[in-house]
């Protein structure tokens, strides 16, 4: 198994598991998690009156989902070197494709019976019902890639297998801080959007820093 010169070679017990079967199975689970998260978000949106409380709950769902789709791929492929990092990104990509199938086959037809995607969501893309899918293909692959980089960097630095909690907590904390600062500063963007953007930004910065420390 080839490993990147950026990271120390992992012990045999921690070898990357970026084989095709594992990537497909792991990506399928990521896609299912994403689909469930959309349903949970929709249910909470309908159950909680508009206001700060609803935005906070939605932000929690966004951060929880972002944590899972960003770091579970790296955990499942045991990202330690270049193959594992690429494998994590592949899991993320396949997860977005699986979600696309769920969206087309289940969520969009169900949207005719109960509102999952309001008209304002489709209006963002010029009333297109699929504008967000290519964006999700790119974003889902990117965050899984960054999650793989951060996980591999932490493993090389600590010399052991970092847990999801240990890797994710700093990212979630940074995202929450950005969301709070944005709200205090009067940012006109809804809290879950700010939290999601803050998560991606924090994840990217920490992932690049993890690689730079080992360069």
Beta strands, then each sheet from edge to edge (+ up, - down):
end
